[in-house]
Every structure is written in structure tokens, then in C-alpha cells.
Amino acid sequence: MEAINKEITVHHLPDEIVAKILSFLNVKSLKAAALTCKKWNEISSRMDWKLILKFGSKKEIEEPWVDVIFKSNRNFKSIRCVNYIEMRNIRLMKIFEKHGGRIQKLVMDSGEFRNFIIFCDILSFMPNLKEVSIMNSNTRGRFANNFFEDHLPHLQKLGRLKLVRSDFELMKYFKKTQINSFEICPKNHSKEHDVQIFLDFLTNQNNLKCLMLQYSGHFLVELFRIPIATVNIPFKLKELYLSPYYNYETLDHSNFMNFLEFHSDTVEKLEIGYSLPDFVFEFIFAKSRRLTSLTFFSGEFPNDLSLYERLEVNPNIKILDVSNVIDTSEDALKEFFKHVPNVEMLRAGYPTDLHIVSNVLTRLTHLELCEYSPNVNQIKSQSLQSITIGGLDVIPDWKEFAADNPNLLTSMKLHHLDLPVIRVDAKVCKALRENTKHMKSLRINKESFANCQESFTDMHNFQVKKCAMKLEITISN
């Protein structure tokens, strides 16, 4: 056996095993590994690389590194362009012409788009694009007399478009593209002209399923200032995100509610924020019968208990995120939870009363406690199987915790435990040894072990790996 092992080296490993090993390296280490031998260089070339083009000046595209990219056979799956300045540059166009066919993700950061046709040509070199993000970019109004619809690219595989603090004119590039997810974070002051461009874009999207309007307060007010002709909207959403920071006092409630109602029979995931008027609560629970996931960005639940007498029970909601909800009375929180009796996954923040969570949400199987959760011993659940704790200042009494949650620890059904901020000592290690024999994964902040002399070597099937911020312990079956 020893003689056989001496003849086997790393070079005898199958290519797919070497590729798997190399995939764990950062870019700097991967470059070094690629120089080790011809075989590793060929394998690394076939791996998914990310190309970053920084345009610090107009001359930079003429630098020698451009020739390296021309000759490279690396499999670039994504390109990020920083400070992109649009210009008719043959060398730049050749980069996209050579590598564009394999590009699936494009990010344009802080770009200045001067000529509509040039970027259309660049996009045409990337027919396999699946995701495009444009951030902090502008056209400076140049598209007004510089738009040619017959030159638009046909990106048949593009599924996701993201536009962050950039000119709405940039949507015109994708007028002929049928996306299924659109995320937009407008600039601080949207104009009526922006709303019209946005609506024109939507009228051409037949397959849109997810619409995310992030930090879009002023834009939402402008959007719903006039009635939206739903007859001209060719899609029905499954996911809708309306972030906070809009003022309901200035929002046209009638137009807003008409928009919600149009999608109410298809929306399955809804994220909505800030202090909602009572009638919005009532509408969501009465009309959104297919809703399975509900998130509140911030604000508070209504403390008027008479509302909950009118509120319909929604048995379909299985995922609930109230991690940003604050200043809600215990009675209001209890009444709200009664109207979502079948929640299985809950994200909650401090100071959510965990007694109420345990007593009312009797079908809860996964609980995620964001930020610090000093009251873990309040959890007493017969159904809980998985828990993620954002942070602990005080180590709970694990024996009491196990007794109160028989399916969580005593029956060893805890799947994942995340304790990123605790002080690890002999007592904690002992509790881990006794109560986590069948756990699948455990994550603890590695700084927690700075003064700990304990070892996990005697723990059942534990494999310890140090990550950037966490000590990750994987339990083998």
C-alpha cells in the first residue's frame, strides 16, 4: 500500500477534483496556482473568472494589460466596468467581442453613456447575459435625440435587471428584452418624465414576475400621482417589494391600492414598509390569498386592537419577517400573530417578546433572531427544529432550554446554530458536547475563542474550519 501511495501525486487527481480545490482560492492565490504547471493553468482557464475594467482615464484602455486580456483564454463569466466612459474604441470592442459570448453577468458602475449605439453593440456581443446591474450612471439627457429602436439588442436569456441611482433613460436599452426581475433604486428626486419612462418600459414586459422598488419614496409618490392603466400592464407579479421612506400622507391611496389589487391574486411574496395605514393591513389579509411570505421593513403594527377584530386570518403565510418592527405593544403583537397561525419561519428582532412567539405561533419550525437576543430562555416550543441567534451577551441555561424545547435539543433535531457573538469557555464547550450531537452545522465568531483553551477534538464528528469572521464547524453524518 505504501509503495502504491508513493506513486500517486496531486497531478494524478482528476481535473474536476483539481478544479474543485482551486475554486476555494482567492484571485491572487488562483493566479499563483495557474503558474504552477501547464495542467493547472488549463484547468484554471476553464474556471469562472471575473473581469474588472477600470477606466481611470481615456488612455487607460490603451495600456499593455489590454493585450493580456486579448490573448487570455480564461472563462470570464462576469465583467464589471468602473468609471466607464462611452467611446468608439476598437480595442475595447474587441474585449467584449472575444469574451462576450460567455459573459452571464454585467455590472456598470459610475458610467457615462454618451452614444446609444455604442453600448447597444457591446450588449450584442453578450447574448448569454442573465443579469445586468447599472449603478450611479448617467446619460445627461443625450438619448433624447439619440435613440434608435431598430438597433436594440435581443438579450433572450437576460432575466434580471438592476438600476441603482442611475438615469431612467438607460431602461431604453432593454426595451426589447423580456426580463422576469426588475430592481430599481431611483435617485433622490424623480421627475414626471422618469415615471413615464418607467411605465413605458413596464408595458413591454410580458414575463415580469418580481418588481423591487428600493428606497423609492419620492418616486412612489410621483408614480401613484396618476392612475395606472392596469389594462396596459401585460404581467402579473409574484414578488413585490416596496421599501420604506415614503410618506403615506402624500401618497395617493386610491391609485396605490388599485395597483396592489391588480396583483393581489398572484403575489406570493410581499415586502412593504413603514407605518402602514390600517386599511392596507386589512387589504393585504383580505385580498392576498396566495401570499406565503410577508416582510415589514420598519415601523410598527397598529396598536388599535379594534383593527384585529376586522382583520381576516391569512392561513397561507408561512414566512414572516418582523425583524425591523419596533414600538408595538404586546397585545397588538399577540393579536397580529393570531392572524398568521401557520407561520413556519419567523425573523424577529429585539425586543420581540419570545413568550408570545412560542405561545401563539405553534407551527413554527425555524426561528431567526436578529441582532442581540438576551431572552433566549423565553423560547418554549414543541415544534421548533432550527434556530439562528444573531448575538448573545449571556450564555443561556442550555439544560433548561433543552427541557423547554424538546424537539430542538433533547431530540437532537437542531439543524443549524449560529452564535456569532459569545464568550466561549469550558462551560460553553461542555454544553456543545452534550447538546449538539446530531447538529448539521454550527457557526461561532472565531474571536470568541481568543482566550479559550478548550478543544473540539473530542466532539462527535466535528470538522472545524476558520472563516473570515466565523468559526464554522461542520458535522458529518
C-alpha positions as CSV (number, residue, x, y, z in Angstrom):
1,M,0.0,0.0,0.0
2,E,2.9,2.4,0.9
3,A,4.5,1.7,-2.5
4,I,1.3,2.5,-4.3
5,N,0.8,5.8,-2.4
6,K,4.3,6.9,-3.3
7,E,3.5,6.8,-7.0
8,I,0.4,8.9,-6.6
9,T,0.8,12.7,-6.6
10,V,-1.5,15.7,-6.8
11,H,-1.0,15.5,-10.6
12,H,-2.9,12.2,-10.7
13,L,-6.1,13.9,-9.4
14,P,-8.9,14.1,-11.9
15,D,-9.4,17.6,-13.5
16,E,-12.8,18.1,-11.7
17,I,-11.2,17.4,-8.3
18,V,-8.4,19.9,-9.0
19,A,-11.0,22.5,-10.2
20,K,-12.9,22.0,-7.0
21,I,-9.8,22.6,-4.9
22,L,-8.9,25.7,-6.9
23,S,-12.4,27.1,-6.5
24,F,-11.7,27.7,-2.8
25,L,-8.7,30.1,-3.6
26,N,-9.0,33.8,-3.9
27,V,-8.0,35.5,-7.1
28,K,-4.4,36.2,-6.1
29,S,-3.8,32.6,-5.0
30,L,-5.6,31.2,-8.1
31,K,-3.2,33.2,-10.3
32,A,-0.3,31.8,-8.5
33,A,-1.6,28.2,-8.8
34,A,-2.2,28.8,-12.5
35,L,1.6,29.4,-12.9
36,T,2.5,26.1,-11.2
37,C,2.2,23.9,-14.3
38,K,0.5,23.6,-17.7
39,K,-2.3,21.4,-16.5
40,W,-3.3,23.7,-13.6
41,N,-3.1,26.7,-16.0
42,E,-5.5,24.9,-18.4
43,I,-7.9,24.0,-15.6
44,S,-7.9,27.5,-14.1
45,S,-8.6,28.9,-17.5
46,R,-11.8,26.9,-17.7
47,M,-13.0,28.1,-14.3
48,D,-15.4,31.0,-13.8
49,W,-13.3,34.2,-13.7
50,K,-14.5,37.8,-13.0
51,L,-13.1,40.6,-15.2
52,I,-12.9,44.1,-13.8
53,L,-12.2,47.0,-16.2
54,K,-11.4,50.3,-14.5
55,F,-11.5,53.4,-16.7
56,G,-9.5,55.9,-14.7
57,S,-8.7,57.8,-17.9
58,K,-9.3,57.6,-21.6
59,K,-5.8,56.4,-22.1
60,E,-6.1,53.5,-19.7
61,I,-7.8,51.3,-22.3
62,E,-4.5,51.6,-24.3
63,E,-2.4,50.1,-21.5
64,P,-0.5,46.9,-22.1
65,W,-2.8,44.8,-19.8
66,V,-5.4,45.1,-22.6
67,D,-3.2,42.8,-24.8
68,V,-3.2,40.2,-22.0
69,I,-7.0,40.1,-22.0
70,F,-7.0,39.8,-25.8
71,K,-4.7,36.7,-25.5
72,S,-6.3,35.2,-22.4
73,N,-8.4,32.0,-22.8
74,R,-9.9,32.4,-19.3
75,N,-13.5,31.7,-18.9
76,F,-14.9,35.1,-17.9
77,K,-18.4,34.8,-16.7
78,S,-18.8,38.3,-15.4
79,I,-17.5,41.8,-16.3
80,R,-17.5,44.8,-14.1
81,C,-16.8,48.2,-15.7
82,V,-15.9,51.0,-13.3
83,N,-16.0,54.7,-14.4
84,Y,-16.9,53.6,-17.9
85,I,-16.8,56.3,-20.4
86,E,-18.5,55.5,-23.7
87,M,-16.3,55.9,-26.7
88,R,-15.8,54.1,-30.0
89,N,-12.6,52.3,-29.1
90,I,-11.6,49.3,-31.3
91,R,-9.6,47.6,-28.6
92,L,-12.4,47.9,-26.0
93,M,-14.9,46.5,-28.5
94,K,-12.6,43.5,-29.2
95,I,-12.5,42.6,-25.5
96,F,-16.3,42.2,-25.5
97,E,-16.2,40.6,-28.9
98,K,-13.8,37.9,-27.7
99,H,-15.1,37.2,-24.2
100,G,-18.7,38.4,-24.5
101,G,-20.2,35.1,-25.6
102,R,-19.5,33.6,-22.2
103,I,-20.4,36.6,-20.1
104,Q,-23.5,36.0,-17.9
105,K,-23.3,39.0,-15.6
106,L,-22.5,42.6,-16.4
107,V,-22.0,45.4,-13.9
108,M,-21.7,49.0,-15.0
109,D,-20.6,51.2,-12.1
110,S,-20.3,55.0,-12.3
111,G,-20.6,55.1,-16.1
112,E,-21.2,57.9,-18.5
113,F,-23.2,56.9,-21.6
114,R,-22.7,59.2,-24.5
115,N,-23.8,57.3,-27.6
116,F,-26.7,55.0,-27.6
117,I,-25.5,52.8,-30.5
118,I,-22.1,52.0,-28.9
119,F,-23.5,50.4,-25.8
120,C,-26.1,48.5,-27.9
121,D,-23.2,47.0,-29.9
122,I,-21.4,46.0,-26.6
123,L,-24.6,44.3,-25.3
124,S,-25.0,42.5,-28.6
125,F,-21.6,40.8,-28.0
126,M,-23.1,39.2,-24.9
127,P,-26.1,37.1,-26.0
128,N,-25.9,34.9,-22.9
129,L,-26.3,37.7,-20.4
130,K,-28.5,36.7,-17.4
131,E,-28.1,39.7,-15.1
132,V,-27.3,43.4,-15.7
133,S,-26.7,45.9,-13.0
134,I,-26.2,49.6,-13.7
135,M,-25.2,51.8,-10.8
136,N,-24.6,55.6,-10.4
137,S,-24.6,56.1,-14.2
138,N,-26.0,58.8,-16.4
139,T,-26.8,59.8,-19.9
140,R,-27.0,63.6,-19.3
141,G,-30.1,63.7,-21.5
142,R,-28.2,62.6,-24.6
143,F,-30.8,59.9,-25.6
144,A,-33.5,62.5,-26.4
145,N,-32.3,62.7,-30.0
146,N,-30.1,59.7,-30.0
147,F,-32.3,56.7,-29.7
148,F,-32.7,54.0,-32.5
149,E,-35.1,51.3,-31.7
150,D,-34.0,49.1,-34.6
151,H,-30.6,48.9,-33.1
152,L,-31.7,47.5,-29.7
153,P,-30.1,44.2,-28.7
154,H,-32.1,41.0,-28.3
155,L,-31.0,39.5,-25.0
156,Q,-33.1,36.5,-24.8
157,K,-31.5,35.0,-21.7
158,L,-31.5,38.1,-19.6
159,G,-33.6,37.6,-16.5
160,R,-32.7,40.2,-14.0
161,L,-32.1,44.0,-14.5
162,K,-31.0,46.3,-11.7
163,L,-30.9,50.1,-11.9
164,V,-29.4,51.9,-8.9
165,R,-29.3,55.8,-8.7
166,S,-29.0,56.0,-12.5
167,D,-30.8,57.8,-15.3
168,F,-34.1,56.2,-16.2
169,E,-33.2,56.7,-19.8
170,L,-31.0,53.6,-19.5
171,M,-34.1,51.4,-19.4
172,K,-34.4,52.0,-23.1
173,Y,-31.5,49.7,-23.8
174,F,-33.7,46.8,-22.7
175,K,-37.0,47.7,-24.3
176,K,-37.0,44.5,-26.4
177,T,-35.8,42.3,-23.6
178,Q,-38.2,40.2,-21.6
179,I,-36.9,40.2,-18.0
180,N,-38.5,38.4,-15.1
181,S,-37.0,40.5,-12.3
182,F,-36.5,44.3,-12.1
183,E,-34.9,46.1,-9.2
184,I,-34.8,49.9,-9.2
185,C,-33.4,52.3,-6.6
186,P,-34.2,55.8,-8.0
187,K,-32.2,59.0,-7.5
188,N,-33.4,61.2,-4.7
189,H,-35.6,63.4,-6.8
190,S,-37.5,61.7,-9.5
191,K,-39.3,63.6,-12.3
192,E,-42.6,63.1,-14.1
193,H,-40.6,62.3,-17.1
194,D,-38.9,59.4,-15.2
195,V,-42.3,58.0,-14.3
196,Q,-43.4,57.9,-17.9
197,I,-40.2,56.1,-19.0
198,F,-40.7,53.6,-16.2
199,L,-44.4,52.9,-17.2
200,D,-43.4,52.7,-20.9
201,F,-40.8,50.1,-20.0
202,L,-43.3,48.0,-18.0
203,T,-45.8,48.0,-20.8
204,N,-43.3,46.0,-22.9
205,Q,-42.5,43.4,-20.2
206,N,-44.7,40.3,-20.6
207,N,-42.8,38.0,-18.3
208,L,-42.0,40.2,-15.3
209,K,-42.6,38.3,-12.0
210,C,-40.6,40.3,-9.5
211,L,-40.6,44.1,-9.0
212,M,-38.4,45.7,-6.4
213,L,-38.7,49.5,-5.7
214,Q,-36.0,50.2,-3.2
215,Y,-35.7,53.4,-1.2
216,S,-38.1,54.9,-3.6
217,G,-40.1,57.4,-1.5
218,H,-40.3,60.4,-3.8
219,F,-40.6,58.2,-6.9
220,L,-43.6,56.2,-5.4
221,V,-45.4,59.5,-4.7
222,E,-44.9,60.5,-8.3
223,L,-45.7,57.1,-9.6
224,F,-49.1,56.9,-8.0
225,R,-50.0,60.6,-8.5
226,I,-51.9,59.5,-11.6
227,P,-54.0,56.3,-12.1
228,I,-52.0,53.4,-13.6
229,A,-53.9,51.9,-16.5
230,T,-53.7,48.2,-15.5
231,V,-55.2,47.2,-18.8
232,N,-51.8,48.2,-20.3
233,I,-49.8,46.1,-17.9
234,P,-49.1,42.7,-19.6
235,F,-47.7,40.9,-16.5
236,K,-48.8,39.7,-13.1
237,L,-46.3,39.9,-10.2
238,K,-45.4,37.0,-7.9
239,E,-43.0,39.1,-5.8
240,L,-43.4,42.8,-4.9
241,Y,-41.0,44.9,-2.8
242,L,-42.0,48.4,-1.8
243,S,-39.3,49.7,0.6
244,P,-39.8,52.3,3.3
245,Y,-39.2,56.1,3.4
246,Y,-42.3,57.1,1.6
247,N,-44.9,59.3,3.2
248,Y,-48.4,57.9,3.1
249,E,-49.8,61.3,3.8
250,T,-48.7,62.5,0.4
251,L,-49.3,59.2,-1.4
252,D,-52.5,58.8,-3.5
253,H,-54.0,55.9,-1.6
254,S,-56.6,55.1,-4.3
255,N,-54.1,54.6,-7.1
256,F,-51.8,52.8,-4.7
257,M,-54.5,50.4,-3.7
258,N,-55.6,49.8,-7.2
259,F,-52.0,48.7,-8.1
260,L,-51.9,46.3,-5.1
261,E,-55.3,44.9,-6.0
262,F,-54.3,44.2,-9.6
263,H,-51.5,41.9,-8.4
264,S,-53.2,40.6,-5.3
265,D,-54.4,37.3,-6.8
266,T,-50.8,36.4,-7.9
267,V,-48.4,37.9,-5.3
268,E,-46.8,35.2,-3.2
269,K,-44.0,37.3,-1.6
270,L,-44.6,40.9,-0.4
271,E,-42.2,43.3,1.3
272,I,-43.7,46.5,2.4
273,G,-42.7,49.2,4.8
274,Y,-43.1,52.0,7.2
275,S,-46.1,52.7,9.4
276,L,-49.0,51.3,7.3
277,P,-52.5,52.7,7.5
278,D,-55.0,50.3,8.9
279,F,-56.7,49.8,5.6
280,V,-53.5,48.5,4.0
281,F,-53.3,45.8,6.6
282,E,-56.9,44.9,6.1
283,F,-56.5,44.7,2.3
284,I,-53.4,42.5,2.4
285,F,-55.0,40.0,4.7
286,A,-58.4,40.0,2.9
287,K,-57.2,40.0,-0.8
288,S,-53.7,38.5,-1.0
289,R,-54.9,34.9,-0.6
290,R,-51.8,33.4,-2.3
291,L,-49.4,35.3,-0.1
292,T,-46.9,32.9,1.5
293,S,-44.1,35.3,2.5
294,L,-44.6,38.7,4.2
295,T,-41.9,41.2,5.3
296,F,-42.3,44.6,7.1
297,F,-39.3,46.8,6.5
298,S,-39.8,49.1,9.5
299,G,-42.3,50.9,11.6
300,E,-44.9,49.4,13.8
301,F,-48.0,47.3,13.8
302,P,-51.2,49.2,14.6
303,N,-51.8,49.3,18.3
304,D,-55.5,49.8,17.9
305,L,-56.9,46.4,19.0
306,S,-60.2,47.0,17.2
307,L,-58.4,46.6,13.9
308,Y,-57.7,43.0,14.6
309,E,-61.4,42.3,15.1
310,R,-61.9,43.3,11.5
311,L,-58.7,41.7,10.2
312,E,-59.1,38.4,8.4
313,V,-57.0,35.4,9.2
314,N,-54.5,34.5,6.5
315,P,-53.6,30.8,6.7
316,N,-51.3,30.8,3.7
317,I,-48.5,33.0,5.1
318,K,-45.6,30.6,6.1
319,I,-42.7,33.0,6.2
320,L,-42.9,36.2,8.3
321,D,-40.2,38.9,8.8
322,V,-40.8,41.4,11.6
323,S,-37.2,42.0,12.4
324,N,-37.5,45.7,11.9
325,V,-40.8,46.3,13.6
326,I,-40.5,48.4,16.8
327,D,-42.7,50.0,19.4
328,T,-45.6,47.6,19.1
329,S,-47.5,46.7,22.3
330,E,-47.5,43.1,23.5
331,D,-51.3,42.9,23.0
332,A,-51.1,44.1,19.4
333,L,-48.2,41.7,18.6
334,K,-50.2,38.8,20.0
335,E,-53.3,39.7,18.0
336,F,-51.3,40.1,14.8
337,F,-49.6,36.7,15.3
338,K,-53.1,35.1,15.7
339,H,-53.9,36.2,12.2
340,V,-50.9,34.3,10.7
341,P,-51.4,30.9,12.5
342,N,-49.4,28.8,10.1
343,V,-46.1,30.7,10.1
344,E,-43.2,28.2,9.9
345,M,-40.3,30.6,9.6
346,L,-40.0,33.8,11.6
347,R,-37.4,36.5,11.6
348,A,-37.7,38.7,14.6
349,G,-35.6,41.4,16.2
350,Y,-35.2,42.7,19.7
351,P,-37.3,43.4,21.7
352,T,-39.8,40.9,20.3
353,D,-41.5,39.0,23.2
354,L,-40.5,35.4,22.6
355,H,-43.1,34.2,25.1
356,I,-45.7,35.4,22.7
357,V,-43.9,33.8,19.7
358,S,-43.8,30.5,21.5
359,N,-47.4,30.6,22.7
360,V,-49.1,31.8,19.5
361,L,-47.1,30.5,16.6
362,T,-47.5,26.8,17.4
363,R,-46.3,25.6,14.0
364,L,-43.0,27.5,14.0
365,T,-40.1,25.3,12.8
366,H,-37.4,27.9,12.2
367,L,-36.7,31.0,14.2
368,E,-34.1,33.6,13.3
369,L,-33.4,36.2,16.0
370,C,-31.6,39.2,14.5
371,E,-29.2,41.4,16.5
372,Y,-28.8,40.6,20.2
373,S,-31.3,38.2,21.8
374,P,-30.8,38.2,25.6
375,N,-34.1,36.4,26.3
376,V,-33.5,33.1,24.6
377,N,-34.8,31.2,27.6
378,Q,-38.2,32.7,26.8
379,I,-38.5,30.2,23.9
380,K,-40.6,27.3,24.8
381,S,-41.7,25.5,21.6
382,Q,-42.8,21.9,20.8
383,S,-42.3,22.4,17.0
384,L,-39.1,24.4,16.7
385,Q,-36.4,22.5,14.8
386,S,-33.9,25.2,13.8
387,I,-32.8,28.4,15.4
388,T,-30.4,31.1,14.3
389,I,-29.3,33.6,17.0
390,G,-27.8,36.8,15.8
391,G,-25.9,37.5,19.0
392,L,-25.7,36.6,22.7
393,D,-24.3,38.6,25.6
394,V,-25.2,36.0,28.2
395,I,-25.0,32.2,27.7
396,P,-28.4,30.7,28.4
397,D,-29.0,27.7,30.6
398,W,-28.8,25.0,27.9
399,K,-30.4,22.3,30.1
400,E,-33.4,24.5,30.8
401,F,-33.5,25.5,27.1
402,A,-33.5,21.8,26.1
403,A,-36.2,20.9,28.5
404,D,-38.4,23.8,27.3
405,N,-37.9,22.8,23.6
406,P,-37.9,19.0,23.4
407,N,-37.8,18.8,19.6
408,L,-35.0,21.3,19.4
409,L,-32.2,19.9,21.6
410,T,-33.4,16.9,23.6
411,S,-34.4,15.1,20.4
412,M,-31.4,16.4,18.7
413,K,-33.3,17.9,15.8
414,L,-31.4,21.2,15.8
415,H,-30.1,21.6,12.2
416,H,-28.2,24.8,12.4
417,L,-27.0,27.0,15.3
418,D,-25.4,30.4,14.7
419,L,-23.8,32.0,17.8
420,P,-21.5,34.7,16.3
421,V,-21.0,36.9,19.4
422,I,-20.5,34.9,22.6
423,R,-17.6,34.3,25.1
424,V,-16.5,30.7,24.7
425,D,-15.2,28.9,27.8
426,A,-15.2,25.4,29.2
427,K,-18.8,25.7,30.2
428,V,-19.9,26.5,26.7
429,C,-17.8,23.7,25.2
430,K,-19.3,21.3,27.6
431,A,-22.8,22.4,26.7
432,L,-22.0,22.0,23.0
433,R,-20.7,18.5,23.5
434,E,-23.8,17.4,25.4
435,N,-26.5,19.1,23.3
436,T,-25.3,19.1,19.7
437,K,-24.5,15.5,18.8
438,H,-26.7,15.5,15.7
439,M,-26.4,19.1,14.6
440,K,-25.5,19.6,10.9
441,S,-23.7,23.0,11.2
442,L,-22.5,25.3,13.9
443,R,-21.1,28.8,13.4
444,I,-19.4,30.9,16.1
445,N,-17.4,34.1,15.8
446,K,-13.7,33.0,15.8
447,E,-12.8,35.9,18.1
448,S,-14.9,34.3,20.7
449,F,-12.2,31.6,21.1
450,A,-9.4,34.1,21.7
451,N,-8.9,33.2,25.3
452,C,-10.4,29.7,25.2
453,Q,-8.1,26.8,25.9
454,E,-10.7,24.2,25.1
455,S,-10.6,21.9,22.0
456,F,-13.3,20.4,19.9
457,T,-11.3,17.3,19.1
458,D,-13.3,15.1,21.4
459,M,-16.7,16.2,19.9
460,H,-18.7,13.8,17.8
461,N,-18.0,14.1,14.0
462,F,-16.9,17.8,14.2
463,Q,-14.8,19.3,11.5
464,V,-13.6,22.8,12.3
465,K,-12.8,25.4,9.7
466,K,-11.8,29.0,10.3
467,C,-13.6,31.5,8.0
468,A,-13.1,35.3,7.7
469,M,-15.4,36.2,10.5
470,K,-16.8,32.9,11.8
471,L,-15.5,29.6,13.1
472,E,-17.5,27.1,11.1
473,I,-18.0,23.7,12.4
474,T,-19.5,21.1,10.1
475,I,-20.9,17.9,11.4
476,S,-20.6,14.9,9.2
477,N,-23.4,12.3,9.1
